[in-house]
Amino acid sequence: MATLKQLVQIQSAIDKRAIAKDTLETLENNFYYSKSKKINIKFGDMHIDHFLRSLNLDTEKKDTRDLETARLILKQKKTLKKIERLLDELEG
């Protein structure tokens, strides 16, 4: 199986163009933590199917975090309203 870095190199040869500097930096400087291997893997060293799965996993994690954040915000808003109500009663 080809890695992302190898696929980018193949695309570069097909297009007869150099690989963009930021693309190379992304492949070398960004990592995915593999739970099964317990190591960080450079994006460039990942096989495309593993990379695509990792994107899906990150999206699922983000969706869960977004829901948890929304719940916390709602809880904080309710607490703030209670505090405001108590302050009004003390002032009134």
N, C-alpha and C positions, 0 to 999 in steps of 0.2 A: 504494500500500500504506500502511496506517495504522501509525503508530509505537505503541510501548507507552503513551507518554504520552497520545496521542490516544485509544487504546482505553480507558484508565482514565477519561478525561474523558467519553467516550460512556457508560461504565458508570455514572459519577456522575450523568449526566443521566437515564438510565433508572431508577436507584434513587432519584432525587431526594434525593441525599445528597451532602455535601461529600466531597472526596477526603481520606482520612486523611493527616495530616501525615507520618507515617513512610513512607507509600507515596510521597508526593511526594519526600521526602528520598532514598529508595532510587532512584527514577528519575533524580534529579539528581546524586547523589553516588557512584553506583557505575558502573564502566566495564568495558567489554570491549575488549581489545586486538585490533584487526583486523589479521591478518597481511597480508592482501591490500592493504589501504589504508595499513597501517603507522601507524595512529593509534588513540588511545583513543576509544571511542564510548560516550556515556552510555547506560545501559539505556533511559532514556526515549526516546532517539532511534532505538532499534533497532526493526526490524520484527519482529513476533512470531515468524515462522519463523526468522529469523536468531538471535533470542534463544534460542529452544528448541534450535537446533543448538548454540549456544555452551554451553548447559548440558550437552548430551551430550558435547561435546568436553572440558569441564572434568571430567566424571565419568570419561572415559577416561584423562585425565592423572592424576587422583587414584588410579584403580585401578593405574596403572603405578607411581606413587610409593609406594603402599601395598605393592606386591610388592617393589620395590627396598628399602624400609625393612625389610620382614620378612627379606629375604636378609641385609642388613647386621646385623640383630639376631642372627640365627642364627650368622653368622660371628663376631661379637663374643662370643657365648656359648661357642663352641668355643675361641676364643682364651683366654678367661677360664679354662676348664677346664684347658687346657694349662698356663697360668701357675700355677694352684692345684696341679696335679700336680707341676710343677717345684719349687714351694715346699715341698711335702710331702717330696719327695726330698731337698731340702737340709736340712730340719729332721730327717729320719729318719735 
